Amino acid sequence: MIDAKEPSWYAVNTHPHKEFKAFEHLRRQNYQAYLPRYLKTIRHARKSETVIRPFFPRYLFVRLNLAINGWRAIRSTVGVSDIVCFGEQPAPLPAGVIDALQGQEIEGFIELRNKNALKPGDNVVVLHGPFADQMGLCVSVSDNERVAILLDMLGRKVRVLIDTDVVAAA
């Protein structure tokens, strides 16, 4: 008996730097695939260039109804390392995750929040979490919306990596 439940999204692990190749090959096999991307500006030798990068390095997503669609062929697709499984079956993503990612897209690319809000040298305050109300110094901001800050703890400076939406300029 075929299960008539709705299809779910599943995470697919790719080989290093093969996300785009895996995405194209999965689409050629008629899988509904989604590869969240963002734009990154690279500066080198006094030149800057905007390139497309995967939002989740080494991962993309495929929508399947396991009762109808075969999924084992995904494992042998060019660029694919494996499909994320718990035990013997692929592990579905929680409902709404892909919709939320797609909702952050502007013209096909995920817009990075607080992209230039913080910069190294800025004084910051942690808004919530285990370091709430602590003052610190921004050391670096990465492309995946994480910021490294120095906090004064136990008489010394401790480097902490934290999400940019958890800190604000002081």
N, CA and C atoms as an extended XYZ file, in Angstrom:
510
Properties=species:S:1:pos:R:3:atomname:S:1:resname:S:1:resid:I:1 pbc="F F F"
N         0.834       -1.177        0.000 N   MET     1
C         0.000        0.000        0.000 CA  MET     1
C         0.888        1.253        0.000 C   MET     1
N         0.601        2.202       -0.864 N   ILE     2
C         1.394        3.419       -0.985 CA  ILE     2
C         0.887        4.461       -0.004 C   ILE     2
N         1.832        5.039        0.702 N   ASP     3
C         1.506        6.091        1.658 CA  ASP     3
C         1.210        7.377        0.885 C   ASP     3
N         0.069        7.986        1.152 N   ALA     4
C        -0.350        9.184        0.417 CA  ALA     4
C         0.071       10.470        1.111 C   ALA     4
N         0.965       10.369        2.080 N   LYS     5
C         1.355       11.588        2.789 CA  LYS     5
C         2.138       12.524        1.877 C   LYS     5
N         2.187       13.774        2.297 N   GLU     6
C         2.875       14.808        1.526 CA  GLU     6
C         4.384       14.521        1.454 C   GLU     6
N         5.018       14.953        0.375 N   PRO     7
C         6.476       14.804        0.305 CA  PRO     7
C         7.162       15.677        1.356 C   PRO     7
N         8.352       15.282        1.753 N   SER     8
C         9.154       16.028        2.731 CA  SER     8
C        10.483       16.405        2.103 C   SER     8
N        11.145       17.358        2.721 N   TRP     9
C        12.481       17.755        2.296 CA  TRP     9
C        13.516       16.963        3.084 C   TRP     9
N        14.598       16.579        2.395 N   TYR    10
C        15.676       15.802        2.994 CA  TYR    10
C        17.004       16.467        2.663 C   TYR    10
N        17.948       16.407        3.595 N   ALA    11
C        19.273       16.987        3.381 CA  ALA    11
C        20.159       15.991        2.645 C   ALA    11
N        20.910       16.497        1.691 N   VAL    12
C        21.845       15.690        0.915 CA  VAL    12
C        23.236       16.253        1.140 C   VAL    12
N        24.164       15.390        1.540 N   ASN    13
C        25.552       15.778        1.765 CA  ASN    13
C        26.317       15.624        0.449 C   ASN    13
N        27.071       16.647        0.076 N   THR    14
C        27.810       16.608       -1.190 CA  THR    14
C        29.306       16.470       -0.934 C   THR    14
N        30.034       16.172       -1.990 N   HIS    15
C        31.490       16.191       -1.906 CA  HIS    15
C        31.929       17.656       -1.771 C   HIS    15
N        33.114       17.904       -1.235 N   PRO    16
C        33.570       19.289       -1.066 CA  PRO    16
C        33.549       20.080       -2.380 C   PRO    16
N        32.940       21.243       -2.354 N   HIS    17
C        32.862       22.172       -3.486 CA  HIS    17
C        32.109       21.602       -4.692 C   HIS    17
N        31.236       20.631       -4.476 N   LYS    18
C        30.479       20.016       -5.582 CA  LYS    18
C        28.974       20.240       -5.449 C   LYS    18
N        28.570       21.241       -4.642 N   GLU    19
C        27.151       21.488       -4.425 CA  GLU    19
C        26.421       21.804       -5.731 C   GLU    19
N        26.992       22.659       -6.562 N   PHE    20
C        26.328       23.071       -7.798 CA  PHE    20
C        26.252       21.910       -8.792 C   PHE    20
N        27.310       21.121       -8.865 N   LYS    21
C        27.322       19.958       -9.759 CA  LYS    21
C        26.275       18.938       -9.312 C   LYS    21
N        26.215       18.651       -8.014 N   ALA    22
C        25.224       17.706       -7.490 CA  ALA    22
C        23.805       18.212       -7.743 C   ALA    22
N        23.593       19.509       -7.532 N   PHE    23
C        22.288       20.117       -7.755 CA  PHE    23
C        21.831       19.908       -9.199 C   PHE    23
N        22.697       20.200      -10.153 N   GLU    24
C        22.338       20.039      -11.567 CA  GLU    24
C        22.057       18.579      -11.917 C   GLU    24
N        22.859       17.675      -11.413 N   HIS    25
C        22.654       16.257      -11.725 CA  HIS    25
C        21.366       15.719      -11.092 C   HIS    25
N        21.042       16.173       -9.891 N   LEU    26
C        19.774       15.749       -9.272 CA  LEU    26
C        18.590       16.276      -10.071 C   LEU    26
N        18.670       17.500      -10.537 N   ARG    27
C        17.577       18.064      -11.346 CA  ARG    27
C        17.436       17.326      -12.668 C   ARG    27
N        18.541       16.922      -13.256 N   ARG    28
C        18.483       16.147      -14.503 CA  ARG    28
C        17.800       14.801      -14.300 C   ARG    28
N        17.877       14.289      -13.068 N   GLN    29
C        17.215       13.018      -12.739 CA  GLN    29
C        15.767       13.242      -12.290 C   GLN    29
N        15.270       14.466      -12.465 N   ASN    30
C        13.893       14.846      -12.132 CA  ASN    30
C        13.585       14.857      -10.644 C   ASN    30
N        14.593       15.059       -9.818 N   TYR    31
C        14.350       15.278       -8.395 CA  TYR    31
C        14.076       16.764       -8.194 C   TYR    31
N        13.194       17.083       -7.255 N   GLN    32
C        12.974       18.480       -6.891 CA  GLN    32
C        14.063       18.833       -5.885 C   GLN    32
N        15.030       19.623       -6.333 N   ALA    33
C        16.185       19.959       -5.507 CA  ALA    33
C        16.193       21.455       -5.201 C   ALA    33
N        16.784       21.793       -4.068 N   TYR    34
C        16.903       23.189       -3.657 CA  TYR    34
C        18.301       23.408       -3.092 C   TYR    34
N        18.999       24.389       -3.636 N   LEU    35
C        20.333       24.750       -3.178 CA  LEU    35
C        20.315       26.222       -2.769 C   LEU    35
N        20.191       26.511       -1.464 N   PRO    36
C        20.212       27.907       -1.022 CA  PRO    36
C        21.589       28.514       -1.303 C   PRO    36
N        21.586       29.735       -1.844 N   ARG    37
C        22.824       30.400       -2.231 CA  ARG    37
C        22.837       31.832       -1.712 C   ARG    37
N        24.027       32.398       -1.627 N   TYR    38
C        24.165       33.806       -1.285 CA  TYR    38
C        25.299       34.389       -2.111 C   TYR    38
N        25.340       35.696       -2.171 N   LEU    39
C        26.393       36.388       -2.911 CA  LEU    39
C        27.493       36.812       -1.942 C   LEU    39
N        28.730       36.574       -2.344 N   LYS    40
C        29.878       36.920       -1.510 CA  LYS    40
C        30.831       37.762       -2.347 C   LYS    40
N        31.329       38.828       -1.764 N   THR    41
C        32.308       39.662       -2.437 CA  THR    41
C        33.693       39.232       -1.978 C   THR    41
N        34.528       38.900       -2.942 N   ILE    42
C        35.899       38.471       -2.668 CA  ILE    42
C        36.831       39.579       -3.127 C   ILE    42
N        37.734       39.965       -2.252 N   ARG    43
C        38.724       40.981       -2.590 CA  ARG    43
C        40.092       40.326       -2.622 C   ARG    43
N        40.787       40.540       -3.749 N   HIS    44
C        42.124       39.968       -3.881 CA  HIS    44
C        42.930       40.839       -4.842 C   HIS    44
N        44.107       41.179       -4.440 N   ALA    45
C        45.026       41.944       -5.281 CA  ALA    45
C        44.351       43.189       -5.860 C   ALA    45
N        43.733       43.977       -5.002 N   ARG    46
C        43.073       45.234       -5.376 CA  ARG    46
C        41.908       45.057       -6.343 C   ARG    46
N        41.394       43.866       -6.454 N   LYS    47
C        40.215       43.611       -7.285 CA  LYS    47
C        39.137       43.028       -6.395 C   LYS    47
N        37.904       43.325       -6.721 N   SER    48
C        36.809       42.678       -6.001 CA  SER    48
C        35.892       42.012       -7.017 C   SER    48
N        35.363       40.877       -6.612 N   GLU    49
C        34.519       40.075       -7.480 CA  GLU    49
C        33.392       39.495       -6.623 C   GLU    49
N        32.180       39.500       -7.171 N   THR    50
C        31.052       38.906       -6.472 CA  THR    50
C        30.843       37.510       -7.023 C   THR    50
N        30.816       36.530       -6.123 N   VAL    51
C        30.654       35.130       -6.518 CA  VAL    51
C        29.449       34.532       -5.801 C   VAL    51
N        28.927       33.462       -6.354 N   ILE    52
C        27.796       32.745       -5.756 CA  ILE    52
C        28.358       31.617       -4.903 C   ILE    52
N        27.896       31.542       -3.675 N   ARG    53
C        28.340       30.498       -2.747 CA  ARG    53
C        27.127       29.762       -2.182 C   ARG    53
N        27.288       28.475       -1.868 N   PRO    54
C        26.195       27.756       -1.198 CA  PRO    54
C        26.049       28.267        0.233 C   PRO    54
N        24.812       28.445        0.676 N   PHE    55
C        24.550       28.946        2.024 CA  PHE    55
C        24.975       27.918        3.070 C   PHE    55
N        24.797       26.630        2.748 N   PHE    56
C        25.234       25.540        3.622 CA  PHE    56
C        26.291       24.742        2.861 C   PHE    56
N        27.580       25.041        3.074 N   PRO    57
C        28.610       24.297        2.344 CA  PRO    57
C        28.451       22.793        2.543 C   PRO    57
N        28.526       22.060        1.432 N   ARG    58
C        28.430       20.598        1.356 CA  ARG    58
C        27.019       20.055        1.551 C   ARG    58
N        25.994       20.921        1.512 N   TYR    59
C        24.617       20.444        1.653 CA  TYR    59
C        23.691       21.095        0.644 C   TYR    59
N        22.697       20.318        0.213 N   LEU    60
C        21.569       20.809       -0.551 CA  LEU    60
C        20.372       19.977       -0.113 C   LEU    60
N        19.196       20.236       -0.692 N   PHE    61
C        17.976       19.590       -0.217 CA  PHE    61
C        17.191       19.012       -1.379 C   PHE    61
N        16.531       17.880       -1.105 N   VAL    62
C        15.718       17.198       -2.106 CA  VAL    62
C        14.354       16.918       -1.493 C   VAL    62
N        13.294       17.148       -2.293 N   ARG    63
C        11.938       16.896       -1.817 CA  ARG    63
C        11.460       15.561       -2.380 C   ARG    63
N        11.054       14.671       -1.469 N   LEU    64
C        10.665       13.313       -1.841 CA  LEU    64
C         9.455       12.842       -1.048 C   LEU    64
N         8.699       11.943       -1.644 N   ASN    65
C         7.734       11.137       -0.910 CA  ASN    65
C         8.337        9.744       -0.933 C   ASN    65
N         8.866        9.281        0.191 N   LEU    66
C         9.604        8.013        0.235 CA  LEU    66
C         8.769        6.817       -0.207 C   LEU    66
N         7.449        6.920       -0.089 N   ALA    67
C         6.589        5.814       -0.505 CA  ALA    67
C         6.498        5.725       -2.031 C   ALA    67
N         6.783        6.834       -2.707 N   ILE    68
C         6.654        6.864       -4.162 CA  ILE    68
C         8.017        6.976       -4.849 C   ILE    68
N         8.847        7.897       -4.371 N   ASN    69
C        10.138        8.164       -5.005 CA  ASN    69
C        11.226        7.253       -4.470 C   ASN    69
N        12.047        6.741       -5.379 N   GLY    70
C        13.231        6.019       -4.951 CA  GLY    70
C        14.274        7.031       -4.518 C   GLY    70
N        14.974        6.749       -3.463 N   TRP    71
C        15.961        7.698       -2.961 CA  TRP    71
C        17.377        7.147       -3.005 C   TRP    71
N        17.533        5.854       -3.184 N   ARG    72
C        18.880        5.265       -3.156 CA  ARG    72
C        19.742        5.725       -4.331 C   ARG    72
N        19.118        6.068       -5.456 N   ALA    73
C        19.876        6.560       -6.617 CA  ALA    73
C        20.549        7.898       -6.314 C   ALA    73
N        20.031        8.625       -5.346 N   ILE    74
C        20.629        9.912       -4.975 CA  ILE    74
C        22.059        9.707       -4.517 C   ILE    74
N        22.307        8.602       -3.813 N   ARG    75
C        23.639        8.323       -3.273 CA  ARG    75
C        24.705        8.180       -4.354 C   ARG    75
N        24.307        7.760       -5.545 N   SER    76
C        25.293        7.561       -6.616 CA  SER    76
C        25.290        8.698       -7.631 C   SER    76
N        24.618        9.788       -7.322 N   THR    77
C        24.593       10.955       -8.210 CA  THR    77
C        25.937       11.671       -8.155 C   THR    77
N        26.365       12.160       -9.297 N   VAL    78
C        27.631       12.893       -9.384 CA  VAL    78
C        27.596       14.074       -8.417 C   VAL    78
N        28.638       14.186       -7.594 N   GLY    79
C        28.749       15.279       -6.638 CA  GLY    79
C        28.160       14.983       -5.275 C   GLY    79
N        27.340       13.943       -5.173 N   VAL    80
C        26.686       13.611       -3.911 CA  VAL    80
C        27.534       12.625       -3.118 C   VAL    80
N        27.673       12.893       -1.833 N   SER    81
C        28.356       11.977       -0.939 CA  SER    81
C        27.353       10.987       -0.346 C   SER    81
N        26.227       11.511        0.184 N   ASP    82
C        25.200       10.652        0.789 CA  ASP    82
C        23.971       11.496        1.086 C   ASP    82
N        22.882       10.840        1.403 N   ILE    83
C        21.689       11.511        1.893 CA  ILE    83
C        21.706       11.342        3.409 C   ILE    83
N        21.335       12.356        4.140 N   VAL    84
C        21.385       12.305        5.604 CA  VAL    84
C        20.305       11.348        6.110 C   VAL    84
N        20.738       10.314        6.829 N   CYS    85
C        19.822        9.276        7.321 CA  CYS    85
C        19.926        9.133        8.831 C   CYS    85
N        18.842        8.690        9.426 N   PHE    86
C        18.840        8.203       10.800 CA  PHE    86
C        18.514        6.730       10.675 C   PHE    86
N        19.487        5.880       10.943 N   GLY    87
C        19.287        4.455       10.736 CA  GLY    87
C        19.325        4.150        9.248 C   GLY    87
N        18.321        3.439        8.781 N   GLU    88
C        18.273        3.010        7.381 CA  GLU    88
C        17.488        3.953        6.478 C   GLU    88
N        16.746        4.883        7.049 N   GLN    89
C        15.875        5.758        6.265 CA  GLN    89
C        16.373        7.196        6.284 C   GLN    89
N        16.181        7.927        5.185 N   PRO    90
C        16.523        9.357        5.186 CA  PRO    90
C        15.730       10.101        6.259 C   PRO    90
N        16.375       11.089        6.853 N   ALA    91
C        15.761       11.870        7.927 CA  ALA    91
C        15.104       13.118        7.348 C   ALA    91
N        13.772       13.253        7.468 N   PRO    92
C        13.110       14.447        6.927 CA  PRO    92
C        13.423       15.689        7.761 C   PRO    92
N        13.476       16.815        7.088 N   LEU    93
C        13.655       18.090        7.778 CA  LEU    93
C        12.335       18.482        8.442 C   LEU    93
N        12.383       19.241        9.512 N   PRO    94
C        11.133       19.728       10.118 CA  PRO    94
C        10.344       20.561        9.107 C   PRO    94
N         9.045       20.472        9.187 N   ALA    95
C         8.172       21.225        8.276 CA  ALA    95
C         8.472       22.713        8.377 C   ALA    95
N         8.507       23.390        7.251 N   GLY    96
C         8.681       24.822        7.226 CA  GLY    96
C        10.106       25.326        7.115 C   GLY    96
N        11.092       24.458        7.264 N   VAL    97
C        12.489       24.906        7.217 CA  VAL    97
C        12.824       25.462        5.838 C   VAL    97
N        12.488       24.733        4.799 N   ILE    98
C        12.809       25.174        3.442 CA  ILE    98
C        11.985       26.414        3.082 C   ILE    98
N        10.718       26.440        3.489 N   ASP    99
C         9.894       27.625        3.233 CA  ASP    99
C        10.504       28.862        3.890 C   ASP    99
N        11.031       28.705        5.103 N   ALA   100
C        11.655       29.826        5.804 CA  ALA   100
C        12.910       30.296        5.069 C   ALA   100
N        13.714       29.354        4.572 N   LEU   101
C        14.907       29.724        3.816 CA  LEU   101
C        14.521       30.450        2.529 C   LEU   101
N        13.549       29.906        1.813 N   GLN   102
C        13.121       30.526        0.566 CA  GLN   102
C        12.503       31.896        0.815 C   GLN   102
N        11.894       32.086        1.972 N   GLY   103
C        11.313       33.377        2.329 CA  GLY   103
C        12.360       34.456        2.570 C   GLY   103
N        13.602       34.062        2.828 N   GLN   104
C        14.686       35.023        3.048 CA  GLN   104
C        15.376       35.412        1.750 C   GLN   104
N        14.976       34.774        0.643 N   GLU   105
C        15.636       35.037       -0.631 CA  GLU   105
C        15.158       36.337       -1.265 C   GLU   105
N        16.094       37.025       -1.871 N   ILE   106
C        15.804       38.193       -2.685 CA  ILE   106
C        16.483       37.934       -4.027 C   ILE   106
N        15.684       37.851       -5.074 N   GLU   107
C        16.168       37.560       -6.424 CA  GLU   107
C        16.979       36.273       -6.476 C   GLU   107
N        16.540       35.236       -5.748 N   GLY   108
C        17.183       33.930       -5.803 CA  GLY   108
C        18.345       33.714       -4.863 C   GLY   108
N        18.680       34.717       -4.056 N   PHE   109
C        19.797       34.585       -3.136 CA  PHE   109
C        19.348       34.955       -1.731 C   PHE   109
N        19.848       34.215       -0.746 N   ILE   110
C        19.512       34.511        0.640 CA  ILE   110
C        20.237       35.787        1.040 C   ILE   110
N        19.487       36.709        1.576 N   GLU   111
C        20.043       37.975        2.015 CA  GLU   111
C        20.614       37.771        3.413 C   GLU   111
N        21.880       38.072        3.584 N   LEU   112
C        22.512       37.930        4.897 CA  LEU   112
C        22.116       39.106        5.764 C   LEU   112
N        21.489       38.814        6.891 N   ARG   113
C        21.101       39.872        7.825 CA  ARG   113
C        22.339       40.454        8.482 C   ARG   113
N        22.207       41.702        8.874 N   ASN   114
C        23.296       42.385        9.595 CA  ASN   114
C        24.630       42.261        8.872 C   ASN   114
N        24.567       42.227        7.544 N   LYS   115
C        25.762       41.964        6.754 CA  LYS   115
C        26.917       42.887        7.123 C   LYS   115
N        26.668       44.180        7.228 N   ASN   116
C        27.746       45.117        7.538 CA  ASN   116
C        27.496       45.863        8.845 C   ASN   116
N        26.620       45.328        9.686 N   ALA   117
C        26.260       46.034       10.908 CA  ALA   117
C        27.427       46.093       11.891 C   ALA   117
N        28.184       45.018       12.019 N   LEU   118
C        29.303       44.980       12.947 CA  LEU   118
C        30.598       44.854       12.169 C   LEU   118
N        31.648       45.443       12.732 N   LYS   119
C        32.957       45.294       12.106 CA  LYS   119
C        33.993       45.141       13.219 C   LYS   119
N        35.127       44.543       12.898 N   PRO   120
C        36.166       44.372       13.917 CA  PRO   120
C        36.524       45.703       14.572 C   PRO   120
N        36.662       45.644       15.891 N   GLY   121
C        36.976       46.843       16.665 CA  GLY   121
C        35.772       47.472       17.329 C   GLY   121
N        34.547       47.079       16.909 N   ASP   122
C        33.329       47.621       17.520 CA  ASP   122
C        33.139       47.063       18.924 C   ASP   122
N        32.680       47.918       19.839 N   ASN   123
C        32.258       47.458       21.157 CA  ASN   123
C        30.855       46.896       21.010 C   ASN   123
N        30.611       45.726       21.617 N   VAL   124
C        29.318       45.056       21.489 CA  VAL   124
C        28.800       44.639       22.855 C   VAL   124
N        27.494       44.384       22.897 N   VAL   125
C        26.852       43.831       24.079 CA  VAL   125
C        26.076       42.598       23.635 C   VAL   125
N        26.140       41.535       24.441 N   VAL   126
C        25.403       40.307       24.148 CA  VAL   126
C        23.978       40.493       24.644 C   VAL   126
N        23.005       40.275       23.759 N   LEU   127
C        21.607       40.554       24.081 CA  LEU   127
C        20.928       39.447       24.882 C   LEU   127
N        21.197       38.199       24.538 N   HIS   128
C        20.584       37.088       25.271 CA  HIS   128
C        21.441       35.845       25.144 C   HIS   128
N        21.090       34.825       25.901 N   GLY   129
C        21.876       33.597       25.930 CA  GLY   129
C        22.742       33.534       27.168 C   GLY   129
N        23.683       32.611       27.213 N   PRO   130
C        24.486       32.423       28.421 CA  PRO   130
C        25.390       33.606       28.751 C   PRO   130
N        25.694       34.457       27.761 N   PHE   131
C        26.557       35.616       28.002 CA  PHE   131
C        25.772       36.922       27.991 C   PHE   131
N        24.476       36.860       28.256 N   ALA   132
C        23.609       38.045       28.215 CA  ALA   132
C        24.164       39.177       29.064 C   ALA   132
N        24.063       40.405       28.538 N   ASP   133
C        24.484       41.644       29.193 CA  ASP   133
C        25.996       41.801       29.327 C   ASP   133
N        26.775       40.889       28.769 N   GLN   134
C        28.231       41.019       28.802 CA  GLN   134
C        28.676       41.990       27.710 C   GLN   134
N        29.651       42.812       28.026 N   MET   135
C        30.242       43.728       27.050 CA  MET   135
C        31.464       43.046       26.457 C   MET   135
N        31.695       43.290       25.161 N   GLY   136
C        32.834       42.676       24.508 CA  GLY   136
C        33.349       43.519       23.365 C   GLY   136
N        34.348       42.994       22.694 N   LEU   137
C        34.966       43.655       21.555 CA  LEU   137
C        34.874       42.732       20.351 C   LEU   137
N        34.333       43.247       19.251 N   CYS   138
C        34.213       42.457       18.026 CA  CYS   138
C        35.605       42.233       17.441 C   CYS   138
N        35.928       40.963       17.175 N   VAL   139
C        37.225       40.611       16.605 CA  VAL   139
C        37.096       40.354       15.108 C   VAL   139
N        36.026       39.613       14.715 N   SER   140
C        35.816       39.326       13.292 CA  SER   140
C        34.363       38.949       13.057 C   SER   140
N        33.923       39.132       11.791 N   VAL   141
C        32.572       38.764       11.374 CA  VAL   141
C        32.729       37.848       10.174 C   VAL   141
N        32.074       36.671       10.218 N   SER   142
C        32.204       35.720        9.110 CA  SER   142
C        30.997       35.801        8.184 C   SER   142
N        31.098       35.151        7.044 N   ASP   143
C        30.040       35.175        6.045 CA  ASP   143
C        28.766       34.471        6.493 C   ASP   143
N        28.886       33.514        7.387 N   ASN   144
C        27.703       32.766        7.794 CA  ASN   144
C        27.071       33.354        9.048 C   ASN   144
N        27.167       34.685        9.182 N   GLU   145
C        26.496       35.435       10.239 CA  GLU   145
C        26.940       35.069       11.651 C   GLU   145
N        28.201       34.806       11.806 N   ARG   146
C        28.770       34.575       13.130 CA  ARG   146
C        29.787       35.672       13.381 C   ARG   146
N        29.925       36.026       14.637 N   VAL   147
C        30.869       37.069       15.010 CA  VAL   147
C        31.735       36.536       16.153 C   VAL   147
N        33.019       36.813       16.065 N   ALA   148
C        33.935       36.450       17.144 CA  ALA   148
C        34.102       37.692       18.013 C   ALA   148
N        33.859       37.519       19.312 N   ILE   149
C        34.016       38.640       20.238 CA  ILE   149
C        34.916       38.229       21.391 C   ILE   149
N        35.566       39.228       21.977 N   LEU   150
C        36.372       39.000       23.173 CA  LEU   150
C        35.561       39.460       24.376 C   LEU   150
N        35.379       38.556       25.327 N   LEU   151
C        34.668       38.867       26.564 CA  LEU   151
C        35.655       38.829       27.721 C   LEU   151
N        35.480       39.708       28.686 N   ASP   152
C        36.292       39.716       29.896 CA  ASP   152
C        35.668       38.730       30.875 C   ASP   152
N        36.308       37.582       31.070 N   MET   153
C        35.766       36.562       31.975 CA  MET   153
C        36.881       36.014       32.849 C   MET   153
N        36.629       35.975       34.132 N   LEU   154
C        37.566       35.429       35.106 CA  LEU   154
C        38.952       36.067       34.991 C   LEU   154
N        38.958       37.369       34.764 N   GLY   155
C        40.207       38.100       34.741 CA  GLY   155
C        41.026       37.972       33.470 C   GLY   155
N        40.435       37.407       32.409 N   ARG   156
C        41.171       37.324       31.150 CA  ARG   156
C        40.209       37.468       29.981 C   ARG   156
N        40.748       37.708       28.805 N   LYS   157
C        39.935       37.849       27.598 CA  LYS   157
C        39.671       36.453       27.025 C   LYS   157
N        38.389       36.173       26.755 N   VAL   158
C        37.994       34.887       26.186 CA  VAL   158
C        37.330       35.146       24.836 C   VAL   158
N        37.783       34.453       23.810 N   ARG   159
C        37.212       34.600       22.474 CA  ARG   159
C        35.989       33.685       22.369 C   ARG   159
N        34.844       34.269       21.963 N   VAL   160
C        33.593       33.533       21.849 CA  VAL   160
C        33.040       33.739       20.434 C   VAL   160
N        32.605       32.668       19.805 N   LEU   161
C        31.976       32.739       18.483 CA  LEU   161
C        30.477       32.661       18.699 C   LEU   161
N        29.730       33.663       18.188 N   ILE   162
C        28.316       33.782       18.500 CA  ILE   162
C        27.561       34.314       17.278 C   ILE   162
N        26.258       34.042       17.183 N   ASP   163
C        25.443       34.548       16.069 CA  ASP   163
C        25.340       36.065       16.127 C   ASP   163
N        25.343       36.713       14.951 N   THR   164
C        25.291       38.173       14.924 CA  THR   164
C        23.974       38.738       15.460 C   THR   164
N        22.890       37.946       15.388 N   ASP   165
C        21.620       38.466       15.893 CA  ASP   165
C        21.531       38.421       17.419 C   ASP   165
N        22.555       37.888       18.082 N   VAL   166
C        22.583       37.814       19.540 CA  VAL   166
C        23.361       38.997       20.126 C   VAL   166
N        24.085       39.730       19.281 N   VAL   167
C        24.863       40.863       19.757 CA  VAL   167
C        24.447       42.148       19.075 C   VAL   167
N        24.736       43.257       19.713 N   ALA   168
C        24.444       44.581       19.144 CA  ALA   168
C        25.603       45.505       19.465 C   ALA   168
N        25.754       46.534       18.660 N   ALA   169
C        26.783       47.532       18.925 CA  ALA   169
C        26.467       48.218       20.247 C   ALA   169
N        27.482       48.438       21.049 N   ALA   170
C        27.284       49.054       22.368 CA  ALA   170
C        27.271       50.558       22.252 C   ALA   170
